[in-house]
Amino acid sequence: MVATEGMYTGQFIYCGKKATLSVGNVLPLRQVPEGTIVCNVEARPGDRGQFARGSGCFAVVIAHDEDKGTTRIRLPSGGKKTVPSDVRAQIGVVAGGGRTDKPLLKAGRAYHKYAVKRNCWPKIRGVAKNPVEHPFGGGNHQHIGRPSTVSKERPAGRKVGLIGARRTGRLRG
């Protein structure tokens, strides 16, 4: 269950095939008419929602296939997916849309944003490190000093840069 736009504190949420088609309610896709905006859609019945869960995301029910028992939905990426008609979906758009429009402005906000997620910030370039920390580190100038392409068969630790590259450089033409 995710918060959808238009939900409020104390609102009753109804789940099941007899629930009304209103924002926040959870229905099987076969009960949802075509063109309806849904979110938190299951991939398999009972998995509690896999698709269209990010802030401001939604999926659109495109078509129902009664014979096969499947429903086609358009995902936030623009791709189309066929899922069983008995999977459940929440009606409406996920709350928090436009969250990324506001700039972070300072390092402290970025620090706290990523501290709750995973250790992926700050991203330090390999050439800015010491040779004990990265294959591209060290030297009297910040340069790689060897080709940045590397074979897929190289051991972990050396496999940095453009791994198993078929081509490098700008895409031209």
Disulfide bonds with the S-S distance in Angstrom:
none
